[in-house]
Amino acid sequence: MFLSTLDSTIINIALPYIAHRFHQPVNTIAWAITLYALVLSTSIMVAGKIADRFGRKRVYTIGIVIFALGSLWAGLATGSTNLIIARGVQGLGAACLQATSIALALSAVTPEFRAKATGWIGVLIGLGPTLGPVLGGAIISVLSWRWVFFVNLPLCALTLWALRYIPLDEVLQSGKISWLTLMGAGSAILSVMLMINGTQVGLFALVFVVALVAIWIGETQTDAPLLPRACYRNPHFVVPILATGIFGGVMMVVYMLIPLFFHRVGHLPAWQIGFISVVPSIFFIGFSLLTGKKTGTHSLPKLMLQGFVVMTVTVAGLSLIHASWTWLPVVILTALYGMGAGIYQTPSIRHTLLHVDPNAHATGMAMIRMVQNMGIAIFPLIAGVLIHHHTLVTGIQLSWGVSACALLLALLTMWFLLVRPAR
C-alpha cells in the first residue's frame, strides 16, 4: 500500500530533470503522473473483484510483480513514450496492491489487533503521497532521476519474500463476474477526469452517461454484483465512501497549495517550505495511531464527524489567507488539519468495512480507494482552474473555500444520516 501511494507523487520533483533528459516539455512528461492515476483509478475495482473471486494473496502477488516490472521499465526508459507506458504498468500493479492490501493485512491478524492494524494502514495511506516529493528530492540530489523508480525494486523483492509467511486464502466468492459493470465503472471514472481537464467535454459527458447505463445493466443482470445491492442503500456504507473522496481531494489540495503559496508569494527557501509542508503529516500520523487505539471503544461515526469538524474549520480558516500572512498561522492551521484528518481516516475505513461482507472486503476496499483516488485527481484540477482564471492568492483562497464547502457538505450529511439517527 505504501509503495503504491508513494509512487503517486515521488515523480513530481523529477519531472523537470526527466523533461530535460528527453528534450520534452514538462506538460508532456506530466502524462507519466496522469496515466498512473488513470490506470490505477479505472482498474482498481477490477482488481478488487478478481481478488474476492480468486484470492487476495494471488492478486497481491501479481500486483507486486507487475509493479516491480513497471518500475524497472520506467527506470530503464530511453524516451518519454516508454516512460509514460511504464508508469501505466505501474498503475496497474498499484491497483492490485491497493485493492487487496488492507483486506489481506486484516485477515492476517487477530480481531483484537485489527483496530491498531487499521490505524497503521491509515498512516501509510496518508504518508505515501506526502513523503513522495521529499524522498524523490533526496534521491535526485544524490543519484539520478532513474533511481526514483529503481528504489522500488528491493522493496518489492522484500515484500515477495515476506508474502510466503501469509497463508494462501481460499476462493471467497462464486458467480460470474460482470465485466460490463467493471468496464462501465472504469469508463465513468476516466470520462469524469477528462471532462474536468477540459478534454472534449461533450463527447466524454456522453461516454459518462453510457457508462452509467452499462453499470446499471451489468449490476441488475449478474448473480455476483460488485457488492451486495443492499450496500448501496446503506448510508453507513455510502456516506463514508463519498466523504473519503472529498477527504482525499482536500488533502491533496492542502499539500499542493502550501508550497505554491510560500514559493510564489512568501518567497521562502525550499528547505523551509519543506518543513512547513511536513507539519500536517506529523499530526496526521500521530492522531491516526491514537484514533486506531480508540476505534474499538468509541462510536466510529462520532469520531468521523469530529475529524470532519476540525478539517472544515481549519480549511475555512486557510481560505482567508492573504499575501501578508507569515508561516506561523499556516503552520497552526495545517497542524490542526492534520489532526482532523488523522481522527477521521481510521474510523472511516473500519466503519465502511464493518458494513461489507468479509468475503467482499477486497472489493469494498477497492471502492474506497477508487473514490479517494478520484478525489485526489479531481480537486487539484479544480484548484488549477481557479488559480488559472484569477490572481494566485485569489485562486488559492477560492480553492480552499471550495474545499471547505465540500467538507461542510460531507459533515452535514454525516450528521443527519449517521450520527443523529443513533442518538
BELJO-V683855 format. One line per field, one symbol per residue. ss: DSSP state (a for helix, b for strand, c for the rest). phi: phi as a letter, one per 40 degrees, with the letter a starting at -180 (. if undefined). psi: psi as a letter, one per 30 degrees, with the letter a starting at -180 (. if undefined). A space follows every 10 residues. Layout:
# BELJO-V683855
ss->???
phi->???
psi->???
This chain:
# BELJO-V683855
ss->caaaaacccc ccccaaaaaa aacccaaaac aaaaaaaaaa aaaaaaaaaa aaaacaaaaa aaaaaaaaaa aaaaaaccca aaaaaaaaaa aaaaaaaaaa aaaaaaaccc aaaaaaaaaa aaaaaaaaaa aaaaaaaaaa aaccccaaaa aaaaaaaaaa aaaaaccccc ccccccccaa aaaaaaaaaa aaaaaacccc aaaaaaaaaa aaaaaaaaaa acccccccaa aaacaaaaaa aaaaaaaaaa aaaaaaaaaa aaaaccccca aaaaaaaaaa aaaaaaaaaa aaaaccccca aaaaaaaaaa aaaaaaaacc ccccccaaaa aaaaaaaaaa aaaaaaaaaa aaaacccaaa aaaaaaaaaa aaaaaaaaaa aaaaaaaacc caaaaaaaaa aaaaaaaaaa aaaaaaaaaa aac
phi->.cccccccbc cdccdccccc ccfbcccccc cccccdcccd ccbccccccc cccbhccccc cccccccccc ccccccdbac cdcccccccd cccccccccb ccccccccbc dcbccccccc cdcccccdcc cdcccccccc cbbccccccc cccccccccc cccccbcccc ccbbhccccc cccccccccc cccccccgcf dcccccdccc cccccccccc bccbcdbddc dcbcccbccc ccccccdccc cccdcccdcc ccccbcfccd ccccccccdc cccccdcccc cdccccbbcc dccdcdcccc cccccccccc dbdccccccc cccccccdcc ccccccdccc ccccbbddcb cccccccdcc cccccccccc cccccccccb cdccccdccc cccccccccc ccccccbbcc ccc
psi->eeeeeeffff feffeeeeee eghllefeff feeeeeeeee effeeeeeee efefkeeeee eeeeeeeeee eeeefgkgle eeeeeeeeee eeeeeeefff eeeeeeffll efgeeeeeee eeeeefeefe feeeeeeeee fealfffeef ffeeeeeeee effffklkll kelllkkjfe eeeeeeeeee eeeeeefgji eeefeeeeee eeeeeeeeef flgilelkff efgjffeeee eeeeeeeeee eeeefefeee efefefhlle eeeeeeffee eeeeeefeee eeffffflke eeeeeeeeee eeeeeeeffg klffkafeee eeefeeeeee eeeeeeeeee eeffgkkefg eeeeeeeeee eeeeeeeeee eeeeeeeegl leeeeeeeee eeeeeeeeee eeeeeefeee ff.
